[in-house]
């Protein structure tokens, strides 16, 4: 029976089918190779060299690149980078290089923390506070506060507010830490803020915050929040 099925004709058919399968596989592989090396895909790329820890948000654009040049985790839509300030990690990007998700970080996740977001002229000032001075749990990043200073010494007792000193008004909280140097309440740690970190570009404000807390106590009173544009 086997000899009847496997005869000259069936052998010829098998050879032809085998050749067709091999030819089809070669064609598919060739088409795939050609497509990867000629097919253009839109991807987000760097418009200039981006150094490690530099912001990428204002240094990127959409450009067509050959598919074979695009990493698997490449970003293909600028909207993916909206609503956050992104920075190159420790490697950075070359001009025209596709922006990869694995090559990005945020200030919170970087080794420099919130300081990475600072613009030219901006700086951070730490203000010592306790639960009352920080208005309980209301002093959070993005909250706008007025500072009220309480000074008591052998000569006088006085309270200084924004009406007395306009530099004490409209201060922006950028971060806060408990006595352990971590986010209050994180991982079961202390809920009480020990240091409020204020961002300012005003040299006078920096000096006065240092001077006032050396002379007395600074109480921070929330007045609003930073409105994101």
C-alpha positions in Angstrom: 0.0 0.0 0.0 2.8 2.3 0.9 4.5 1.7 -2.4 1.3 2.6 -4.2 1.0 6.0 -2.4 4.7 6.9 -2.5 5.3 6.7 -6.2 7.0 8.7 -8.8 4.1 11.1 -9.1 3.8 11.8 -5.4 7.5 12.2 -5.0 7.4 14.9 -7.8 4.5 16.6 -6.1 6.3 16.6 -2.7 9.4 18.1 -4.3 7.3 20.8 -6.0 5.4 21.6 -2.8 8.7 21.8 -0.8 10.2 24.1 -3.4 7.1 26.3 -3.2 7.2 26.5 0.6 10.9 27.4 0.5 10.4 30.0 -2.1 7.4 31.5 -0.2 9.5 31.6 3.0 12.4 33.4 1.1 10.0 35.9 -0.4 8.4 36.6 3.0 11.8 37.1 4.7 12.9 39.3 1.8 9.8 41.4 2.0 10.2 41.7 5.8 13.8 42.8 5.4 13.0 45.3 2.7 10.1 46.7 4.7 12.3 47.1 7.8 14.9 48.9 5.8 12.8 51.1 3.5 9.4 51.5 5.4 9.3 55.0 7.0 7.6 55.4 10.4 6.9 58.6 12.3 8.7 58.8 15.6 9.8 61.4 18.2 13.5 62.3 17.9 15.9 64.8 19.4 16.4 68.0 17.5 19.8 68.4 19.0 22.2 66.5 21.3 20.6 66.2 24.7 23.0 65.8 27.6 22.3 63.5 30.6 19.8 65.1 33.1 18.7 67.8 30.5 15.0 68.4 29.9 13.9 66.9 26.6 10.5 68.6 26.3 11.6 71.5 24.3 14.2 69.6 22.3 12.1 67.1 20.4 10.1 66.8 17.2 8.3 64.3 15.0 10.4 62.8 12.1 10.1 59.9 9.7 12.8 57.2 10.3 13.4 53.8 8.7 11.6 51.2 10.7 14.8 49.2 11.4 16.4 52.2 13.1 13.5 52.5 15.6 13.9 50.9 19.1 11.0 48.8 20.4 10.3 51.3 23.2 10.5 54.4 21.0 7.9 57.2 21.5 5.8 57.8 18.4 3.5 60.6 19.7 4.4 63.9 21.3 1.3 63.6 23.5 3.0 60.8 25.4 5.3 63.4 26.9 2.7 66.0 27.8 1.7 66.8 31.4 5.2 66.0 32.8 8.7 67.4 32.5 10.9 64.6 31.2 14.7 64.5 31.4 17.3 62.3 29.7 18.8 59.7 32.0 22.5 59.1 32.5 23.1 58.3 28.8 21.4 61.2 27.0 20.4 61.4 23.3 22.2 62.3 20.0 20.6 64.6 17.4 18.0 62.7 15.3 18.1 59.7 17.7 14.6 58.3 18.5 13.5 59.1 22.1 13.1 55.9 24.0 11.0 55.4 27.1 13.9 53.6 28.8 16.1 56.7 28.2 13.8 59.1 30.1 13.3 59.9 33.8 11.4 62.5 35.9 12.9 64.8 38.5 11.3 62.7 41.3 12.9 59.6 40.0 16.3 61.1 39.3 19.2 61.2 41.7 18.9 65.0 41.9 15.2 65.0 42.9 13.2 68.2 42.5 16.3 70.4 42.1 16.4 69.0 38.5 13.3 71.1 37.6 14.8 74.4 38.7 15.1 77.1 36.0 17.9 79.6 35.8 17.7 82.0 38.8 15.4 79.7 40.8 16.5 78.1 44.1 15.1 76.2 47.0 14.9 77.3 50.6 14.2 75.0 53.5 11.9 76.4 56.3 11.8 74.5 59.7 8.2 73.8 60.7 6.2 71.5 63.0 2.6 70.4 62.8 1.2 73.8 63.7 3.7 75.8 61.7 2.9 73.7 58.6 -0.9 74.0 59.0 -1.2 70.2 59.7 -1.2 68.3 56.5 -2.1 71.1 54.1 1.5 72.1 53.2 2.0 70.0 50.0 3.9 70.5 46.8 2.1 73.0 44.5 0.4 74.8 47.4 0.8 78.6 47.6 1.4 80.0 51.1 1.8 83.2 53.0 4.4 83.3 55.7 3.7 84.7 59.2 6.7 85.3 61.4 6.6 85.2 65.2 9.5 86.8 67.0 10.0 86.9 70.8 13.1 88.0 72.6 14.0 89.9 75.7 13.3 93.2 74.0 10.0 92.6 72.1 7.4 90.3 70.8 6.1 90.8 67.3 4.2 89.1 64.5 5.1 90.0 60.9 2.7 89.1 58.1 2.4 89.8 54.3 0.9 93.2 55.0 4.0 94.2 56.9 6.4 92.5 54.5 5.1 91.8 51.0 8.0 89.3 50.4 6.2 86.9 52.7 3.2 86.6 50.4 2.6 84.0 47.6 5.4 81.5 48.3 5.3 78.2 46.5 5.8 74.9 48.2 7.8 72.5 46.0 8.4 69.7 48.5 8.2 68.7 52.1 10.0 66.2 54.3 9.6 64.8 57.8 12.4 64.5 60.3 13.6 61.3 58.6 14.1 63.1 55.3 11.2 61.3 53.5 7.7 62.2 52.4 5.5 62.5 55.4 3.4 59.3 55.8 5.3 57.4 53.1 5.9 53.7 54.0 4.4 54.2 57.5 6.9 56.9 58.5 6.2 60.1 60.4 3.2 62.2 59.2 4.5 65.4 60.6 6.3 67.8 58.2 9.6 69.0 59.6 10.9 71.0 56.6 8.9 72.9 54.0 10.9 73.5 50.8 10.0 76.8 49.1 11.0 77.7 45.5 11.8 81.3 44.7 13.8 83.3 42.2 13.8 86.4 44.5 17.1 86.9 46.4 15.4 89.1 49.0 12.8 86.4 49.8 15.6 83.8 50.3 17.5 86.1 52.7 14.4 87.0 54.6 13.3 83.4 55.1 16.7 82.6 56.5 16.8 85.7 58.7 13.3 85.3 60.0 13.6 81.6 61.0 16.9 82.4 62.8 15.1 85.2 64.7 11.9 83.4 65.4 9.3 81.0 64.0 7.7 81.0 60.5 4.1 79.8 60.2 3.0 78.9 56.7 -0.7 79.6 55.8 -2.1 78.1 52.6 -3.8 80.6 50.3 -4.3 78.5 47.1 -2.6 76.2 44.6 -0.4 76.6 41.6 -2.6 76.5 38.5 -1.0 74.3 35.8 -1.2 75.8 32.3 
